[in-house]
Amino acid sequence: MAGRDWLAVYLKGAAMGAADAVPGVSGGTIALITGIYERLVGAIAALDPVDALGLLALVPKLGSRDAREEFAETLVRMDVPFLALLGFGVVTAVVTVANLVHVAIADFPGVTFAFFFGLIAASVVVLLSEVSVDTPRRIAAGVVGFVLAFVLSGQAQSGALPEVLPVVFLAGAVAICAMVLPGVSGSLLLLTFGMYDTMTSAVSDVTSAALDGDVAASVEPLTTLVVFTGGAVVGVLSFARVVEWALEHYRAATLTFLVALMAGALRAPAIQITDATPEWTATRAGVLLASAVVGAAAVLVIDATTDDLDY
């Protein structure tokens, strides 16, 4: 690809990262909007562990021209350059947006979570047109999805889910599915698990420590991010393929489950809004409502540009 094409890939990755950092908006949806969804899924599917081991075996031989050519050909066949540049765009945007969101949650928690509530609620409404709950299997999938998210949301907000590294690893493995599944937000899943503030705080703490040159202060949050990334790698190579299989064989039931999951997860921001609003006044309610409307409008604008896309 030409330099202009590589820049476009980076910018599309940045747009996906910005979306993934905000609950209710899916990076997979942005991939669809920008026309790289099929290539993204294909590139992920092409990440063959056998080829990866072959690359490692070639590393000691890179002094040879033939080995370098084979190494480069394997990388291109697996579409690693595309994934690497896209991933770089995602990471840079996530870091930027996550820091902004962390500040917003700290200074304006009620308004911020009202905005998230609007994002999620509008996403549910938009995706309802993609599901048809007209069979026992789909009804069961919807009930299970809603109850699961509703219960987990309450447990997460009450601190029932410990912020330990194994939980962080699993959160990364599950949340990454949003990158390859339009309509599902990874940040929404983190919010449901009670891990959203943990991860945005880790990004903010690492950024602050790096700017201050304080290596010691960066160890703990950096460990959290590394473990989360490890879970994400495992998830994108395994769970994402499971979701792909489920969509292929049980598409309607799977989409019903996912939309119900989002609906049940509305409990998470609702709890945060209530906790951040000790006194309800007409003015306060109006501000929160306005914030939710803005969030919903953002999703509806995105949907208006993707009417011809198959979610």
N, C-alpha and C positions, 0 to 999 in steps of 0.2 A: 504493500500500500504506500501511497505517497504521504509526504509529511502532513499535508492537510487532512488526510484521512485518519492518520494517527492522532492528530489533535482532536478530531471529531470523536474518536473512540474515548479519549481521555475525558472530554467534556460530557459525554453520555454517561461515563462511569461516575463523574462528579454529580450529575443529576440523580443518578440511582442512589448514591451515598447520602445525598441530602434528604431524599425521600425516606430511606431506611432509618434515618436518625429521628424521624418524627412519627409517633404512633398514629396508625390509621392510614398511612400512605405506604404503598408497596414499591420497593425497588423493581420488582418484576413487572409491575404496571408501567413504570417509566421505561423499562427495557422494551416493552411492547410499543409504547408511544414513539420511541426513537428508532424503531425498526431493527433492533439487534437481538430480540428475544430468541429467535430460532438459532442464531449463531451462538448465543450464550449457552443455551441448553445443549447444543451439539458439542461445544467446546468442553463443557463439564463432563458430558458422557464420554468424550475422547480421552479423559485423564485416566489412562489405563495403568494400573500399578506395575504391570509387566514392562511396559515401555519406560516407566519411571526408573525401574531397577536397571534397565538397559542403559539409560542415560548415566546413572551413577557408575556403571561399569566402564563407561567411556571417558569419565573425568580424568583418570590417570594417563590416558592415552591422547589427551588433547594436544600434545606436542606434534602429533601426526596430522597432516593435512586431511587424510581420508577420515580420521576420527572426528576432526572438527566439522567436516562436511556432513557426516552421518549424525553428529550431535545436533547441528543446526536443522537438518531435515526432519529429525524426530521432533524437535521443538515446534517447527512449523506445522507438521502433521497433527500434533496435539493442540495446535492453536494457542500455545503458551504465550507467545508475544501479545496476542490480542487480550488474553485473560490477565496478563501481568499489567498491561497499560490500563485496562478497564478497572482492575483492582486498585491500582494506584489512584485513579480518579475517585473511586469509592472511598478509599481510606482518607484522602485529603479532605473530602467533603464531610465525611462523618466526624472527623476531628473538629472541623470548624463549626458545624451545626450543633454537635454534641456540647461544645463549650457554651454556645449561645443558649441552648435549652437548659443547661445546668444553671446558668445565671437566672434565666427566666423562672425556673422552678423555685430557686432559692428566694428571689425577690417578689415574684408574683405567682405563687402556687395556684391559687384559686382560678385566676384568669387563664393561666397556662393550661391547666387540666380541663377547663371548660372548652378551650380551643381543641384539645385532644378529643374530648367527648364529641364535639361537633364533627371532627374528622372521621371518627370511628362510626358514629351513627349514620352519617351520610354514606360511608363506604358500605354499610350493611344495606341501606336502602337501594343503592346502585346495584349491588350484587344480587339482590332479591330477584331481579329480572332474569338472572342466569340460572335460577334453580326452580324446580317444580316438585313440590312436596305432595306427591299423589300416589305413593306406594308405601307399604309398611316399612320397607327397608330405608327409604328416604326419611320417613317420619322418625324412625328409630335413630338414624344418623343425626338428624336435627336435634332431637331431645338430648342425646348423649353429648353432642358438641356444646349445646347451651349450658347444660348442667355442669359439665366438666369445667368450662371457662368460668361460670358463675362461682362455683365452689373454690376453684384455684384463686380467683381474684380476691375473694374474701380472706382466704388463708394467707395469701401473699401479703396483703395489706396489714394483716394482724401480726405479721412477723413469724408465721408458722414455717416459712421456708428459710432455712439458714443460709447466710451469705458465706458459704464455704466453697473451696475450690471445686469439689466434685459437682456441686450444684451449678456453679459458674460454667463448668465444662458442658454440662447437659443443656444449659440455657443457650450456649453458643451453638450446639449441635441442632437444637430445635429451631432457633430463631433464623438460622441461615436459610431455611427452606423458603423464606419469603423472597430471597434473592432470585429463586427460580420458579416462583409461583405467584403469578399476578393476582392481586386482590387480597393478599394476606400480608400484613405488616409485621416485620421482625421486631420492631420496637413495641408494637402492640402486644406481642407475645411476651416480651421482656416486662412490659408494664403489668401484664396479667400475673406473671410469676413473681412480681415484686422486685425484679432485678434491674429495672430501667434506670432508676436513680443511682444504683450501684455502678452501672457501666458508664453513665455520663459523668459521674464523680471521678471514676478512674481515669477517664480521658482528660478531664479538667486537671486532676492532680498531676498527671504525667506531664501535661503541657506546662503547667506552672513550674514544676520542678526542673524541666528542661530549660525554661527561660531564666530561672534563677541559678542554674548550674548546680543544683542540690541533688547529687546522685543518690544519697541515702533516702531522701524523701520519695524518690521515684520507684524504689524497689517493690514496695507492696502493691501500689496500683498497676505498675508494669507487669507484675506477676499475674494479677487478675486479668489484664488484657491478653497476655500470652496464653493463659489457660483457656480463656474465652475463644481466642483465635484457633487454638488446637481443637476445641469442640466444634467450631465452625467448619474446619477442614474435614473432620470426620463426618459431620452432618452433610456437607455438600457432596461427599463421595458415597454416602450410604443412604441416609434418610431421604434426601432429595430424590434419589432414584426410586425409593419406595413410594413416595408421593406421585412421581411420574407414572409408576405402574398402576397405582390406585386410580389416577385420573383416566388412564387408558382403559382399564377394565370396569371401573365403577365410577364413571365420571359424575353422574348426577348425584349419587349418594355422597361422594367425596366433596363436591362443591357445596352440597347442603350442610354437611358437617362443618366445613370451613366457615361458611356464612353464619351458622348458628354459634360457632366458636367466637366469632367477632361480636355477635350480639350479646352473648353472655359476659364477654370481657368488658362491656360497658360499666359493669359494677366497679371496676378498678378506678377509673377516673372519677366516677361519681363519689366514691368514698373519699378520694383526695379533695374534691371540691367541698364536700361537707366538712371535712377536718379543717380546711383552710378558711372556712366561713363561720366563725362563732356566732355572729349576729347577722340575721337576714333583714335587709332593708330594701325598699323599692329601688334605690339607686344601685345597691350592690347586686341585686338580682338582674337589673338591666344590663350592668357591665358584663356579668357572667353570660347572660343570654347573647349579648352582642358578640362576645368572644367565640361562643359556640357556633353562632351563625357564620362568622368569618371562616371558621374551620370547615364547616359543612360546605360553604360556598367554594372553598379551595378544591375539595373533592369533586364537586359538581362541575367545576370548570374543566378539571382533568377528564372527567367522564364525557363531557361534551365534545372533547377533541378525539375521543376513542370510540365513537358510536359504531364504527365498522370493524372493530377488533373483537376477536373471539377470546373471551377470558377463559 
